[in-house]
Each structure stands twice: as C-alpha cells, then as structure tokens.
Amino acid sequence: MQLPEQFKLKYQQLLGAQATAFFNSFDQPVNHAFRINPLKQALPTEVDLSHPVPHCQWGYYGKVNGKSVDHQSGAVYSQEPSAMYVGEVAAPKTGMKVLDLCAAPGGKSTHLASFLANTGLLVSNEINHKRAKVLVENLERFGAQNTMILNETPQNLRKHFPGYFDQILVDAPCSGEGMFHKDPDAMQYWNLDYPSECAVRQREILRDAVQMLTPGGELVYSTCTFAPEEDEQIIAWLLDEYPLEMVPIKKYDGMVAAKPEWANGNPAIANAVRLFPHLFKGEGHFIAKLRLTQAIKSPKKVKVERRNLSRDQQQLWDDFISTNIDQFTPTELICFGDQLYTLNPKTPQLKGLKVMRPGLLLGTFKKKRFEPSYALALAIQPQAMKKTVQIDHHQWAAYVHGDTFQVVTQSPLTKGWYQLICNQQAIGFGKNVNGTIKNFFPKGLRFSVK
C-alpha cells in the first residue's frame, strides 16, 4: 500500500524500530469478524462459530453474508475485531442510562444493547441525518427494545440531559488512520495537520459529553487513529481540565498501553489501550475509560415524557396484544403522529430534540385497526407470541423480496397476524388470508436472494 510520505515519516519517528513491521501490516489481508446477538435466544446457523475473538464474549472471526437469514433477522452483526473491544471496555451494567454520542452505523450501540439486555435506557445519537437512518435500521434489526435514537448536536443534547447519564461512549470522529488498511480512500483526506484539526472537534464534543455525566459516571473515549494528537493528548487534556480519573483497561495479547510520553508524561495515561495492526489481529484503535469523580454542575430536575394515547388507540393496542402476544408489557407508550412506540419512564421531555425513534416502534394506527411493525417482529421472542409459523428458506427468500407465499400446515392456520420463523429466528410479520401470507416486509429493505 502506498502510504502518504508525511505519514511514514511521522510514524518512523514515533515507532522507531517497530516502524517497518507497522508499515508492512498495511499489506496484509484484512481481518473480518462478527458478533452474535444475545438478545436473540437461538444461535445463528449460517456462520462459523469455531473461531472466537478472545477479547469479545460474543465475537468471532469470519465473514457474514449480508443476504442471509442470520443477518436479516439480526442474529449477527458484522464488526471489525479491534472495534469490538470498545463495547467490551464499556460493558454497561443492566439498568444503566447510557449515551452513544457518535453512534452510526450502530456497531457499538448494538454492542452496548447486548450488555443492557433490554433494561435501562440507551440513547443512540448521530448528528448526520443520512447516517442516523442507517443507525435506526441496524438497531431495529438487532431487536433492541430500550433504545431512543436521536439526530442531534452534542450541544443540544447537553441542554436536555445535564448530569443524566451513567455512561457515555464517544467514538470520536477522527483522522481515520487506523482505517487506511481497510479503506484506502481514507488516505485522500489525510494531511499532516489533519489530526490536530480533528482534535479541536474532539475537544468540543467531549466538553459537552462530560457535562452529561452523573457523578461516578463513566466516559469511554475511542478513535480509529494512531495520532497522539487525537489519542494520548486528548486524554491528557481531559485529566487536566475535568475531575476525571482513569479506569484501567485489561490488555489482551497484542494490545499495548497508551504512551504517556506522546502527551504530557502523565503516567495515568498508560491505563488506556492501543491496538496496532502489526501487533494485534485487527485495525488501529485507541480506547480510554475515565470516571467522573464529582459533579461538573448540579443536574436540573428533568421533567419526564408522558404517554399520550387516546382511549381508542389504547383499546386497539390492548386488542392487538390480547390476540397476538402473551409476554410483552412495555411500561410506557407514546404516539408520534399515528405511530406507537415504547417509552422508558425516565425519558426526559422530547420537545426541542430531533427524534428518530423515542423507543421501539410497535406499529401504526390505521382506520380502526393496529398494524404491527417490522421492528416489533424482530424484538419479540417467538415463545412470547401466540401465533408463529415456520417457513423454509425459499419462503424466506420470497418474503424479503416482497412477495406473498403459500403456507401448508397440518392444521389450517387461523386468520390474522403471524410471526414468521426461519432457522429458529424471527424474520418479520405476515398476515394469513386463506393460507396465503400477505407480505409486510418494509419496501425500503427488500432484496433478492440468488
């Protein structure tokens, strides 16, 4: 790979004798990996689970077919092996209020959701609207029930969530040096000053993030760059500027301590971790974990959002639940227009926020009826449903293409909604009409299986 000359000169000086092995690593094959989804009770069946990733409890080396039942159902999520360690370092406890501040496309948010196990609140935010749509798609496929998805600036979030979160993950926009190997186009944006320019933006983001932490809350900071300006020097600045302390990070084989000498020499910086591609089976990454030791400012009492269903809407939802679902009782509900969502009872008022999803999209109210969502089908375990039907791979291929198909069973199916099951995974809802399954797979997600 033809690396920028100034990049090579910089890392020859920083890495010394290791520089040659570092540069040679850019010519090695890319390592692929994926995580399995613990929110789904059945294991995926179309991937190889014989090569576990040592540093990620749900991680495996290997490729995922994007046009497979495993992928479409959310049973697996493709993620670069180094990036997997960010979620493992965060490891939020169940019940926590967690913010993923720069969340798209969703790899780290889905990982956080795995730990939270549909408890607490996960706020996944993405400032870019187009990327926020991808974030919605990935989190809904994963089946996360406790996630609010926003399309906001850090500054506006700070105003709505002062001293609110138990944990905040900032996977910061960066110069992307660690992605040169996987995505050579990233080199086009790079110049010698680019890391310093990115560091300015990173400080702006972190100023807002720290003010949203509750005392004792954790800040996880990560980048996919090697640049000390965006890594050690950012952590040195945080420790000088705010009442934060470093939390030691476990280092697996091939991981190395961050370099205090690349910043101001503060030995606490060595508690952070670096992943170099010549030492570790993955791309370049930097991860630090810090804890807030005292409040930045007194949190305001947050007014919470309240349910707003009409009596008729509540009745339609109750009727749907009683007919179709045995085990699903969201604590709060909220309508946005004619769409019904779950709502965490601790959710602050949403006025003034760009909300993509206030919670799990349950479905849409139509004329005197309720139509369940694709997201609900992927979030509900099959054993919680009153009516499911097993379909084969050919029927699944027809479903994701948007076609109707016939189902033949020993006993005729009753009329109404069914959760469709393929390879033990829920893949969507269909409506049975005289043995024909009407298709409700979202039009924007349809694809052909060859």
Buried (B, 14 or more C-beta within 10 A) or exposed (E): EEBBEEBBEBBBEBBEEBBEEBBEBBEEEEBBBBBBBEBBEBBBBBBEEEEEBEBBBBBBBBEBBEEBBBBBBBBBBBBBBBBBBBBBBBBBEEEBBBBBBBBBBBBBBBBBBBBBBBBBBBBBBBBEEEBBBBBBBBBBBBBBBBBBBBBBBBEBBBBBBBBBBBBBBBBBBBBBBBBBBBEEEBBEEBEEEBBEEBBEEBBEBBBBBBBBBBEEBBBBBBBBBBBBBBBBBBBBBBBEEBEBEBBEBEBBEBBEBBBBEBBBEBEBBBBBBBBBBBBBBBBBBBBBBBBBEEBBEEBEEBEEBEEEBEEEBEEBBEEBBEEBBEEBEBEBBBBBEEBBBBBBEBBBEBEEBBBBBBBBBBBBBEEEEBBBBBBBBBBBBBEBBBBBBEBEEEBBBBBBBBEEBEBEEEEEBEEEBBBBBBBBBBBBBBBBEEEBBEBBBBEEBEEEBE
